[in-house]
């Protein structure tokens, strides 16, 4: 127990900020910025206070509804704390990028802060009842942000997003209700201990019969929609392209990580043997997500849709690493090292993709503002001449997404492939095609948007002004820092990875 409930404070803080923003129309963005800065600082404090052995720390445990096995149970390890930092950082970036929101700004920033609270609650809750409240809470503000401030087809996009994620949530809920019926527990830590000893499967079998695999599929479906995993990804391009760019930053930088986090925190600890049993089809779906996401991105002409499909591709690497490690290693030290490398890579990829993808959509919003809403790849050309700083900084973010060594995007992907090749060389080999196609896509964007002759209409394309440079500079600096010194994160993440792998049963 902790004398100061930091995890509760960081979750409640955005809710308080949302309430204030809602009633301070003229100063709502300032309130949101202050709230975002406080949340980011608090997330860094939480990171510093993590246990060094990789276990879950900063625990807060209170009985809520004991008769139903419901507890107010919070806690984080390096995985959860890193996601708190990412959520706080991306939320602050989105708030900064939303300075041109003039229609109901109080409501807009209140919804953004409520979404941030939903992310924080998802990454800290350790009881399913409590966790599921925040899992669903994040859906509601995201729906209204798309529906009220989105593009011309925002209605269908918001509805499709809501229906897909709600169906996934229902599957997840039904599976956990069955688990609770069999065990009388909703606590993730307790259920993981039962699974590690082999008791969870026996209790489900004795109570409900041979349904463990169906429960596994229900849980996987809930997380697959959120990531998303092909073929559950079709809601994403419409939602990303129709949402206002600050909201797209939250969707790709924060909400998509909820699904990957759920696979690591819930699916693998509780359903490891079942996931190992269907590992091959899951790996096939992960490879399809990577390769098809890259090829779909190559076929797009709209910048937001290009990077919407690119996000599918990049998150596919996380899925590849997660499904590849679901294999019984026994005393094979080489396989154990490969599992650790892959899982370290997945966690780093979660953070690095969230940072880089949010930055790219931020740059796209700047292009839209300067061009009157245009974002076609073939619409521009030669922008590096009138806007060299803009071209240079966006180029860094694009090369990070490409996976250029020296930038943050390289490290996670390298570790994933380093771990996956010994565990499933076939899946890794085919997935390399995704890397090649992604490189071609991003280089094409750079060539068509920033190089060549400058069309007359873009001869006076404005470069970044001082405020924009000040806002984006720390993000670009962080890309270099994590690319050149990834050990500042890996040194804290690796003990958690070792702790998780030691307590999982495949």
C-alpha positions as CSV (number, residue, x, y, z in Angstrom):
1,X,0.0,0.0,0.0
2,X,1.1,3.6,-0.6
3,X,0.4,6.6,1.6
4,X,-0.2,8.7,-1.4
5,X,-2.5,7.1,-4.0
6,X,-0.7,8.3,-7.1
7,X,-2.6,6.0,-9.5
8,X,-6.0,7.3,-8.3
9,X,-4.8,10.9,-8.5
10,X,-3.5,10.5,-12.1
11,X,-6.9,9.0,-13.1
12,X,-9.1,11.5,-11.3
13,X,-7.0,14.6,-12.4
14,X,-8.2,14.6,-16.0
15,X,-11.8,14.2,-14.9
16,X,-11.4,17.3,-12.7
17,X,-9.8,19.1,-15.7
18,X,-12.7,18.0,-17.9
19,X,-15.3,19.4,-15.5
20,X,-13.5,22.8,-15.4
21,X,-12.9,22.9,-19.2
22,X,-16.6,22.3,-19.8
23,X,-17.6,25.5,-18.0
24,X,-14.6,27.7,-19.1
25,X,-15.2,28.1,-22.8
26,X,-12.7,30.9,-23.4
27,X,-9.9,29.2,-21.3
28,X,-10.8,25.5,-21.9
29,X,-7.6,24.8,-23.9
30,X,-5.4,26.4,-21.2
31,X,-7.1,24.3,-18.5
32,X,-6.6,21.2,-20.7
33,X,-2.9,22.1,-21.2
34,X,-2.3,22.6,-17.5
35,X,-4.0,19.3,-16.7
36,X,-2.1,17.5,-19.4
37,X,1.3,18.8,-18.1
38,X,0.4,17.8,-14.5
39,X,-0.6,14.3,-15.7
40,X,2.7,13.9,-17.7
41,X,4.8,15.0,-14.6
42,X,2.8,12.6,-12.4
43,X,3.3,9.8,-14.8
44,X,7.1,10.4,-14.7
45,X,7.0,10.3,-10.9
46,X,5.2,6.9,-11.1
47,X,7.8,5.7,-13.5
48,X,10.6,6.6,-11.1
49,X,8.9,4.9,-8.1
50,X,8.5,1.5,-9.9
51,X,9.8,-1.6,-8.1
52,X,13.2,-2.6,-9.5
53,X,12.4,-6.3,-9.6
54,X,9.8,-5.9,-12.4
55,X,6.8,-6.8,-10.2
56,X,3.6,-4.7,-9.9
57,X,4.0,-1.8,-7.5
58,X,2.2,1.3,-6.2
59,X,-0.7,-1.0,-5.3
60,X,-4.0,0.4,-4.1
61,X,-6.5,-2.2,-2.8
62,X,-9.9,-1.6,-1.3
63,X,-12.9,-3.8,-1.1
64,X,-15.7,-2.5,-3.3
65,X,-18.4,-5.1,-3.7
66,X,-17.0,-8.2,-1.9
67,X,-20.0,-10.4,-2.5
68,X,-19.3,-10.1,-6.3
69,X,-15.5,-10.3,-6.1
70,X,-15.2,-6.6,-7.0
71,X,-12.2,-4.7,-5.6
72,X,-10.8,-1.3,-6.3
73,X,-7.3,-2.7,-7.2
74,X,-4.7,-0.5,-8.9
75,X,-1.1,-1.2,-9.7
76,X,1.5,-0.8,-12.4
77,X,4.8,-2.4,-13.5
78,X,7.0,-0.9,-16.2
79,X,4.5,-1.9,-18.9
80,X,1.7,0.0,-17.3
81,X,3.8,2.9,-16.2
82,X,5.2,3.3,-19.7
83,X,1.7,3.3,-21.1
84,X,0.8,6.0,-18.6
85,X,3.6,8.2,-19.9
86,X,2.6,7.6,-23.5
87,X,-1.0,8.4,-22.8
88,X,-0.1,11.6,-21.0
89,X,2.3,12.6,-23.7
90,X,0.0,11.9,-26.6
91,X,-2.9,13.6,-24.9
92,X,-0.8,16.7,-24.4
93,X,0.3,16.7,-28.0
94,X,-3.4,16.4,-29.1
95,X,-4.4,19.3,-26.9
96,X,-1.6,21.4,-28.4
97,X,-2.6,20.4,-31.9
98,X,-6.2,21.3,-31.2
99,X,-5.7,25.1,-30.9
100,X,-7.8,25.7,-34.0
101,X,-10.9,24.1,-32.5
102,X,-13.5,26.9,-32.3
103,X,-16.8,25.0,-32.2
104,X,-17.7,24.1,-28.6
105,X,-14.1,24.1,-27.4
106,X,-15.1,23.5,-23.8
107,X,-16.9,20.3,-24.7
108,X,-14.1,19.2,-27.0
109,X,-11.3,19.5,-24.4
110,X,-13.5,18.0,-21.7
111,X,-14.0,14.9,-23.9
112,X,-10.3,14.7,-24.7
113,X,-9.5,14.7,-20.9
114,X,-12.2,12.1,-20.2
115,X,-10.6,9.9,-22.9
116,X,-7.2,10.4,-21.2
117,X,-8.8,9.4,-17.9
118,X,-10.1,6.2,-19.6
119,X,-6.6,5.4,-20.8
120,X,-5.1,5.9,-17.4
121,X,-7.8,3.7,-15.8
122,X,-7.3,1.0,-18.3
123,X,-3.5,0.9,-17.7
124,X,-3.8,0.8,-13.9
125,X,-6.8,-1.2,-13.0
126,X,-6.2,-4.9,-11.9
127,X,-9.8,-6.0,-11.3
128,X,-11.9,-6.8,-14.3
129,X,-15.0,-4.9,-13.1
130,X,-13.0,-1.8,-12.5
131,X,-10.9,-2.2,-15.6
132,X,-13.9,-2.8,-17.9
133,X,-15.5,0.5,-16.7
134,X,-12.5,2.4,-18.0
135,X,-12.2,0.2,-21.1
136,X,-15.7,1.3,-22.1
137,X,-15.3,4.9,-20.8
138,X,-12.7,5.6,-23.4
139,X,-15.1,4.5,-26.1
140,X,-17.8,7.1,-25.3
141,X,-15.7,10.4,-25.6
142,X,-13.9,9.0,-28.7
143,X,-17.3,8.4,-30.4
144,X,-18.5,11.9,-29.8
145,X,-15.2,13.5,-30.7
146,X,-15.5,11.8,-34.1
147,X,-19.2,12.3,-34.5
148,X,-19.2,16.1,-33.6
149,X,-15.9,17.4,-35.0
150,X,-15.1,14.9,-37.7
151,X,-15.0,15.2,-41.5
152,X,-17.9,14.9,-44.0
153,X,-18.4,11.2,-43.4
154,X,-18.0,11.4,-39.7
155,X,-21.4,9.8,-38.9
156,X,-20.8,6.4,-40.6
157,X,-17.2,6.4,-39.4
158,X,-18.2,7.0,-35.7
159,X,-21.0,4.4,-35.9
160,X,-18.7,1.8,-37.4
161,X,-16.0,2.5,-34.8
162,X,-18.6,2.2,-32.0
163,X,-20.3,-0.9,-33.3
164,X,-17.0,-2.8,-33.9
165,X,-15.5,-1.9,-30.5
166,X,-18.8,-2.6,-28.7
167,X,-19.1,-6.1,-30.2
168,X,-15.5,-6.8,-29.1
169,X,-16.3,-5.6,-25.6
170,X,-19.4,-7.8,-25.4
171,X,-17.3,-10.9,-26.3
172,X,-14.7,-9.8,-23.7
173,X,-17.4,-9.3,-21.1
174,X,-19.1,-12.7,-21.7
175,X,-15.8,-14.5,-21.4
176,X,-15.0,-12.9,-18.1
177,X,-18.4,-13.5,-16.7
178,X,-17.8,-17.1,-17.4
179,X,-14.4,-16.9,-15.7
180,X,-16.0,-15.3,-12.6
181,X,-18.7,-17.9,-12.5
182,X,-16.0,-20.6,-12.4
183,X,-13.5,-19.0,-10.0
184,X,-15.4,-16.4,-8.0
185,X,-12.6,-13.9,-8.8
186,X,-12.2,-10.9,-11.1
187,X,-8.7,-10.0,-10.0
188,X,-6.1,-10.2,-12.7
189,X,-3.3,-11.1,-10.4
190,X,-5.2,-13.8,-8.6
191,X,-6.5,-15.3,-11.9
192,X,-3.0,-15.2,-13.4
193,X,-1.7,-17.2,-10.4
194,X,-4.4,-19.8,-10.9
195,X,-3.5,-20.0,-14.6
196,X,0.2,-20.4,-13.8
197,X,-0.5,-23.4,-11.5
198,X,-2.9,-24.9,-14.0
199,X,-5.9,-24.5,-11.7
200,X,-7.9,-22.0,-13.9
201,X,-8.5,-24.4,-16.7
202,X,-9.6,-27.1,-14.3
203,X,-12.0,-24.9,-12.5
204,X,-13.6,-23.7,-15.8
205,X,-13.8,-27.3,-16.9
206,X,-15.5,-28.4,-13.7
207,X,-17.9,-25.6,-13.7
208,X,-18.8,-25.0,-17.3
209,X,-17.4,-27.9,-19.3
210,X,-14.8,-27.8,-22.2
211,X,-15.3,-24.1,-23.0
212,X,-11.9,-22.7,-22.2
213,X,-11.0,-22.3,-25.9
214,X,-14.2,-20.4,-26.6
215,X,-13.5,-18.1,-23.7
216,X,-10.0,-17.5,-25.1
217,X,-11.4,-16.6,-28.5
218,X,-13.9,-14.2,-26.9
219,X,-11.1,-12.4,-25.1
220,X,-8.9,-12.4,-28.2
221,X,-11.7,-10.9,-30.2
222,X,-12.2,-8.1,-27.8
223,X,-8.5,-7.1,-28.0
224,X,-8.2,-7.8,-31.7
225,X,-10.8,-5.2,-32.6
226,X,-9.1,-2.6,-30.5
227,X,-5.5,-3.1,-31.8
228,X,-6.7,-4.0,-34.6
229,X,-5.9,-7.4,-36.0
230,X,-6.9,-8.3,-39.6
231,X,-9.7,-8.9,-40.5
232,X,-11.2,-6.8,-37.6
233,X,-9.4,-3.7,-38.8
234,X,-11.9,-2.3,-41.3
235,X,-13.3,0.4,-38.9
236,X,-9.9,2.0,-38.5
237,X,-9.2,3.8,-41.8
238,X,-12.6,5.5,-41.8
239,X,-12.3,6.5,-38.1
240,X,-8.7,7.8,-38.5
241,X,-9.4,9.7,-41.7
242,X,-12.7,11.3,-40.6
243,X,-11.7,12.1,-37.0
244,X,-10.2,15.6,-36.5
245,X,-6.4,15.1,-36.5
246,X,-6.0,15.7,-32.7
247,X,-8.5,12.9,-32.1
248,X,-6.7,10.7,-34.6
249,X,-3.6,11.2,-32.6
250,X,-5.4,9.9,-29.5
251,X,-6.8,6.9,-31.4
252,X,-3.5,5.8,-32.8
253,X,-1.2,6.9,-29.9
254,X,-3.3,5.7,-27.0
255,X,-6.4,3.7,-27.7
256,X,-4.8,1.2,-30.1
257,X,-2.3,0.4,-27.4
258,X,-5.2,-0.7,-25.1
259,X,-5.6,-3.8,-27.2
260,X,-1.9,-4.7,-27.2
261,X,-1.8,-4.0,-23.4
262,X,-4.8,-6.3,-22.8
263,X,-3.1,-9.2,-24.7
264,X,0.0,-8.9,-22.5
265,X,-1.7,-8.1,-19.2
266,X,-4.8,-10.4,-19.5
267,X,-4.8,-12.8,-22.5
268,X,-1.3,-14.3,-22.2
269,X,-1.3,-14.8,-18.4
270,X,-4.7,-16.3,-18.2
271,X,-5.0,-18.2,-21.5
272,X,-1.4,-19.0,-22.4
273,X,-1.9,-22.7,-23.2
274,X,-5.0,-22.0,-25.3
275,X,-3.2,-19.3,-27.3
276,X,-0.2,-21.6,-27.7
277,X,-2.7,-24.2,-29.2
278,X,-3.9,-21.8,-31.9
279,X,-0.6,-20.1,-32.3
280,X,-0.2,-20.9,-36.0
281,X,-3.5,-19.3,-37.2
282,X,-2.8,-16.3,-34.9
283,X,0.6,-15.9,-36.4
284,X,-0.9,-16.0,-39.9
285,X,-3.4,-13.3,-39.0
286,X,-0.5,-11.2,-37.6
287,X,1.5,-11.6,-40.7
288,X,-1.5,-10.7,-42.8
289,X,-2.0,-7.6,-40.7
290,X,1.6,-6.5,-41.3
291,X,1.8,-7.2,-45.1
292,X,-1.8,-6.3,-46.0
293,X,-1.6,-3.1,-43.9
294,X,1.6,-2.1,-45.8
295,X,0.1,-2.8,-49.2
296,X,-3.1,-1.0,-48.4
297,X,-1.1,2.0,-47.3
298,X,0.7,1.9,-50.7
299,X,-2.6,2.1,-52.5
300,X,-3.9,5.3,-50.8
301,X,-3.7,8.8,-52.0
302,X,-5.0,10.5,-48.9
303,X,-2.2,11.2,-46.3
304,X,-4.4,10.3,-43.3
305,X,-5.5,7.0,-44.9
306,X,-1.9,6.2,-45.8
307,X,-0.8,6.5,-42.2
308,X,-4.0,4.9,-40.9
309,X,-3.1,1.7,-42.8
310,X,0.5,2.2,-41.8
311,X,-0.6,2.1,-38.2
312,X,-2.3,-1.3,-38.8
313,X,1.0,-2.5,-40.3
314,X,3.1,-1.2,-37.3
315,X,0.8,-2.7,-34.7
316,X,1.0,-5.9,-36.6
317,X,4.6,-6.2,-35.4
318,X,3.4,-6.1,-31.8
319,X,0.9,-8.9,-32.6
320,X,3.6,-10.9,-34.3
321,X,5.9,-10.7,-31.2
322,X,3.1,-11.5,-28.8
323,X,1.8,-14.6,-30.6
324,X,5.3,-15.8,-31.4
325,X,6.3,-16.0,-27.7
326,X,3.3,-18.3,-26.9
327,X,5.3,-21.4,-27.2
328,X,6.5,-23.9,-24.6
329,X,10.2,-23.5,-24.1
330,X,11.0,-25.9,-21.3
331,X,14.7,-25.7,-20.5
332,X,15.6,-24.1,-23.8
333,X,17.6,-21.1,-22.8
334,X,17.9,-19.8,-26.4
335,X,14.1,-19.8,-26.8
336,X,13.7,-18.0,-23.4
337,X,16.1,-15.3,-24.5
338,X,14.2,-14.9,-27.8
339,X,10.9,-14.6,-25.9
340,X,12.4,-11.9,-23.7
341,X,13.8,-10.0,-26.8
342,X,10.4,-10.2,-28.6
343,X,8.4,-9.0,-25.5
344,X,10.9,-6.1,-24.9
345,X,10.5,-5.2,-28.5
346,X,6.7,-5.3,-28.3
347,X,6.6,-2.9,-25.3
348,X,9.1,-0.5,-26.9
349,X,7.2,-0.7,-30.2
350,X,4.0,0.3,-28.4
351,X,5.6,3.4,-27.0
352,X,7.6,4.3,-30.1
353,X,4.7,3.8,-32.5
354,X,2.4,5.9,-30.3
355,X,4.8,8.7,-30.2
356,X,5.8,8.7,-33.9
357,X,2.3,8.1,-35.3
358,X,0.8,10.9,-33.2
359,X,3.5,13.2,-34.4
360,X,2.9,12.4,-38.1
361,X,-0.8,13.0,-37.7
362,X,0.1,16.3,-36.0
363,X,2.1,17.3,-39.1
364,X,-0.7,16.3,-41.4
365,X,-3.1,18.6,-39.4
366,X,-0.6,21.4,-40.0
367,X,-0.6,20.7,-43.7
368,X,-4.4,20.7,-43.8
369,X,-4.6,24.0,-42.0
370,X,-2.1,25.6,-44.4
371,X,-3.7,24.2,-47.5
372,X,-7.4,24.8,-46.7
373,X,-8.1,21.2,-45.8
374,X,-6.2,19.4,-48.6
375,X,-4.2,16.3,-47.8
376,X,-3.8,14.4,-51.1
377,X,-0.3,13.0,-51.7
378,X,-0.3,14.3,-55.3
379,X,-1.7,17.7,-54.3
380,X,1.6,19.1,-53.1
381,X,5.3,18.9,-54.1
382,X,8.5,20.8,-53.3
383,X,7.4,22.0,-49.9
384,X,10.9,21.8,-48.6
385,X,11.7,25.0,-50.5
386,X,9.1,27.3,-48.9
387,X,9.0,25.4,-45.6
388,X,12.4,23.8,-44.9
389,X,11.9,23.5,-41.1
390,X,8.5,21.9,-41.6
391,X,9.9,19.4,-44.2
392,X,12.9,18.6,-42.0
393,X,11.0,17.9,-38.8
394,X,8.2,15.9,-40.5
395,X,10.9,14.0,-42.4
396,X,12.5,12.9,-39.1
397,X,9.1,11.6,-37.9
398,X,8.6,9.8,-41.2
399,X,12.0,8.2,-41.1
400,X,11.3,7.2,-37.5
401,X,8.2,5.4,-38.8
402,X,10.2,3.8,-41.5
403,X,12.6,2.4,-38.9
404,X,15.8,4.3,-39.6
405,X,18.6,3.3,-37.2
406,X,19.3,6.1,-34.8
407,X,15.6,7.0,-34.4
408,X,13.2,5.4,-31.9
409,X,11.2,3.4,-34.5
410,X,14.1,1.1,-35.2
411,X,14.7,-0.3,-31.7
412,X,11.4,-2.0,-31.1
413,X,11.1,-3.5,-34.5
414,X,14.7,-4.8,-34.4
415,X,14.1,-6.5,-31.0
416,X,10.8,-8.0,-32.2
417,X,12.5,-9.6,-35.3
418,X,15.5,-10.6,-33.2
419,X,13.1,-12.5,-30.9
420,X,10.7,-13.9,-33.5
421,X,13.1,-15.3,-36.0
422,X,14.3,-18.2,-33.7
423,X,10.7,-18.8,-32.5
424,X,9.0,-18.7,-35.9
425,X,11.3,-17.9,-38.8
426,X,8.6,-18.4,-41.4
427,X,6.4,-15.7,-39.9
428,X,9.3,-13.4,-39.5
429,X,10.6,-13.9,-43.0
430,X,7.2,-13.1,-44.6
431,X,6.7,-10.1,-42.3
432,X,9.9,-8.6,-43.7
433,X,7.9,-7.8,-46.8
434,X,5.9,-5.4,-44.7
435,X,9.1,-3.5,-43.8
436,X,10.1,-3.2,-47.4
437,X,6.7,-2.0,-48.6
438,X,6.4,0.5,-45.7
439,X,9.8,1.9,-46.6
440,X,8.6,2.4,-50.2
441,X,5.4,4.0,-49.0
442,X,7.1,6.5,-46.7
443,X,9.8,7.4,-49.3
444,X,7.0,8.0,-51.8
445,X,5.3,10.4,-49.4
446,X,8.5,12.3,-48.9
447,X,9.3,12.5,-52.6
448,X,5.8,13.6,-53.7
449,X,5.1,16.1,-50.9
450,X,8.5,17.6,-50.2
451,X,10.7,17.3,-53.3
452,X,10.6,18.3,-56.9
453,X,9.5,21.7,-58.3
454,X,7.2,23.9,-56.2
455,X,3.8,24.4,-57.7
456,X,3.0,28.1,-57.9
457,X,0.1,27.8,-55.5
458,X,2.4,26.5,-52.8
459,X,5.3,29.0,-53.3
460,X,4.3,30.8,-50.2
461,X,3.5,27.7,-48.1
462,X,4.1,28.9,-44.5
463,X,6.8,27.3,-42.5
464,X,6.4,26.4,-38.8
465,X,6.0,29.4,-36.6
466,X,7.7,29.7,-33.2
467,X,4.8,28.1,-31.2
468,X,4.6,25.1,-33.5
469,X,8.4,24.6,-33.3
470,X,8.4,24.8,-29.6
471,X,5.5,22.3,-29.4
472,X,7.0,19.7,-31.7
473,X,10.7,20.0,-30.7
474,X,10.5,17.9,-27.5
475,X,8.8,15.1,-29.5
476,X,11.5,15.1,-32.1
477,X,14.1,15.2,-29.4
478,X,12.6,12.2,-27.7
479,X,12.7,10.3,-31.0
480,X,16.5,10.8,-31.1
481,X,16.9,10.1,-27.4
482,X,15.1,6.7,-27.6
483,X,16.8,5.9,-30.8
484,X,20.3,6.5,-29.5
485,X,19.9,5.6,-25.9
486,X,17.1,3.0,-25.8
487,X,18.6,1.5,-22.6
488,X,17.0,4.3,-20.5
489,X,13.7,2.5,-21.1
490,X,14.9,-1.1,-21.6
491,X,16.7,-1.1,-18.3
492,X,13.3,-0.6,-16.6
493,X,11.2,-2.7,-18.9
494,X,13.4,-5.8,-19.0
495,X,12.9,-6.8,-15.3
496,X,9.1,-6.6,-15.9
497,X,9.5,-8.8,-19.1
498,X,11.6,-11.3,-17.1
499,X,9.0,-11.3,-14.3
500,X,6.1,-11.8,-16.7
501,X,7.7,-14.6,-18.6
502,X,8.7,-16.4,-15.3
503,X,5.0,-16.4,-14.2
504,X,3.4,-17.3,-17.5
505,X,2.4,-20.8,-18.4
506,X,2.2,-22.0,-22.1
